[in-house]
Amino acid sequence: MSAEVLRKRKGEILISIPPILWLVIFFVIPTFLVIAMAFRSADPYGGIGQEWTLDTIKSLGNPDYPVIIWRTIWLSVLSTAVCILASIPAGYYIARLNKKYQDILLLFIIVPFWINFLIRIFAWKVFLHPEGFFKEALVALKIAAPDTLLLYNTGAVLVVIVYSYLPFALLPIYAAAEKFNFHLLEAAYDLGAGRLQAFVRVFLPGIKQGIITAIVVVFIPALGSYVIPDIVGGTQAEMIGNKIAQRTFIDRNLPHASALSTILALAIIIPSAVALTMRFFKEKNSTSLRLR
Amino acid sequence: MKKLLTFFAAALMAFVSCSKKSNELHIYNWADYMNPAVIEKFEKEYNCKVVINYFDSNEALYAKLKAGATGYDVLFPTSYMSRLMYEQKMIREIDHSKLKNIKNIDMAFVKKGLDPQMRYSVPYMMTFTGIAYNKKKVKNFKPSWSIFERDDLAGRMTLLNDMREVIGAALKYNGYNYNSTNDAELEKAFETVIKWKKNIAKFDVDEAKRGLSSGEFYLIQVYNGDALQLIAENPDLAFATPQEGTALSQDDFVIPVTAKNVELAYKFIDFMLEPENCKANMEFVYYLAPNIAAQKLMSEDFLKDPAVNPPKSILDKSEFLQDLGSNNSKFSALWDKIKSTK
């Protein structure tokens, strides 16, 4: 029986082998190497020692880390929240438009990707320049004082992270909204729901999968931000990504860089593992309910 | 990102170097640090192709080579890094018989450095750290590291994103040695940097230069030749060496152990030591080369410019950057503390 299943699914298995191999060789194995390196000793000349040690893990108790870890987390959570909150109404609106206009709007969202990521961030530097037109306009409108600085603070980092990842949030939410059956909203109105109630209780659950995807694709890269705080962040905007770069390129301490990377990886793997296990048990329960 | 990219480039280089042609010379240099016309001349004369990659800090160069990057024939580390690389057996000893122009080198200068016999390095340029500023925006400028305490310039100044230079400047400000590893002195320097940090926009190397040109920053900690390159484009800018003293550096030609084209590497170094070519490089990068024959060709103005050739009073108070070996971690720990303290 199982042999028969195997024969039937032979094609599927054959097709899956190359990407699985690719992921194992270029993703899973390197990840484990990084984790393993965190337990190796470091020599002051950038080499990796032969012996195993817990010293690096212990040195993560460095009193300077909580500030940076906390900043990395709140910046990532806040930027994810802003991206999602902005994308839901936008996705809803685009999905309800005539197909022709939908395509035009989507094109506008995708066009910036044709420009290099770094150049787009440098464009923000020009835009927020202390003598730039935007600043002058704010001063003229009395919103900003002449010596207000728009760059090199955590606010600038937040704005640029949101700018960079907004399309990644918008596209999956739009894709989910586009498949959503809007007659369900009318049904909700007929059953006495208000506009807000229908939106929250019918539309949002309907595009749940899109929202989850959006959270994942914004939160994970935001957590690993390095370029953005490096370019628009000032002296108080360092994130874990910058610390990893410093450990690698300046301090010649790869084990320490690996330990920090491991923390970042765990910060993503543990919540995902918990979510997956919860879903697994939930599905198991619901199937058993159905059987009964 | 730039650093990440160079890292990937290293991996790619390792890949490509297998199929490298024999008449290619791969050099790894700082940006804007060699006259392209001179390189072109070398290519024509030796019928070869020079491939250039760039790094932005000695530490990044070291980390990349330590991680196994190969395929480079000539590198340009600062002398403290050359020495470390030599101790780590990453670079070759120099065969003086292959460099007929080595006689042009200013030995009096070399003797003060870290490789007085040029066993593993040949000096390229002499550099030092100072302050570049916008004359229109900075009133009552004083050539002192204490300028970073001025809160009327808050948010418009930058320090180098380099722990050795920033902590070193603060050590100097307090009257200590740039290379001090004394805990009490470092603690004093820490307090000074924290005071400065409140007034600076960020720690930066390359973007700070552009920021000074565009009016974003009024005053930056910078290397002398870089500042002179900016001044050549914008007459509102000026450069000064702090009266407390500063860090002197010498950037070297070195040949890595893994070099594939050693013969051509020697020819390249020898070519760059020729007075005419060395002169063309000095005129392009605005740094002083410790090359007596070439200096004879330079104008008095260039040689007497305190931004090129600092006066003896400042030289006496300045030090060459040294590699600190295991004491490096002291600087790293202090740098962490600086970055996370408000």
Boltz contact constraints between the chains, C-beta under 6 A:
constraints:
  - contact:
      token1: [A, 44]
      token2: [B, 326]
      max_distance: 6.0
  - contact:
      token1: [A, 44]
      token2: [B, 328]
      max_distance: 6.0
  - contact:
      token1: [A, 45]
      token2: [B, 88]
      max_distance: 6.0
  - contact:
      token1: [A, 46]
      token2: [B, 66]
      max_distance: 6.0
  - contact:
      token1: [A, 64]
      token2: [B, 336]
      max_distance: 6.0
  - contact:
      token1: [A, 64]
      token2: [B, 337]
      max_distance: 6.0
  - contact:
      token1: [A, 64]
      token2: [B, 340]
      max_distance: 6.0
  - contact:
      token1: [A, 67]
      token2: [B, 340]
      max_distance: 6.0
  - contact:
      token1: [A, 118]
      token2: [B, 1]
      max_distance: 6.0
  - contact:
      token1: [A, 129]
      token2: [B, 216]
      max_distance: 6.0
  - contact:
      token1: [A, 130]
      token2: [B, 216]
      max_distance: 6.0
  - contact:
      token1: [A, 131]
      token2: [B, 215]
      max_distance: 6.0
  - contact:
      token1: [A, 149]
      token2: [B, 155]
      max_distance: 6.0
  - contact:
      token1: [A, 152]
      token2: [B, 201]
      max_distance: 6.0
  - contact:
      token1: [A, 152]
      token2: [B, 202]
      max_distance: 6.0
  - contact:
      token1: [A, 227]
      token2: [B, 1]
      max_distance: 6.0
  - contact:
      token1: [A, 234]
      token2: [B, 201]
      max_distance: 6.0
  - contact:
      token1: [A, 234]
      token2: [B, 202]
      max_distance: 6.0
  - contact:
      token1: [A, 235]
      token2: [B, 197]
      max_distance: 6.0
  - contact:
      token1: [A, 235]
      token2: [B, 202]
      max_distance: 6.0
  - contact:
      token1: [A, 238]
      token2: [B, 339]
      max_distance: 6.0
  - contact:
      token1: [A, 249]
      token2: [B, 3]
      max_distance: 6.0
  - contact:
      token1: [A, 249]
      token2: [B, 59]
      max_distance: 6.0
  - contact:
      token1: [A, 249]
      token2: [B, 60]
      max_distance: 6.0
  - contact:
      token1: [A, 249]
      token2: [B, 63]
      max_distance: 6.0
  - contact:
      token1: [A, 250]
      token2: [B, 59]
      max_distance: 6.0
  - contact:
      token1: [A, 251]
      token2: [B, 332]
      max_distance: 6.0
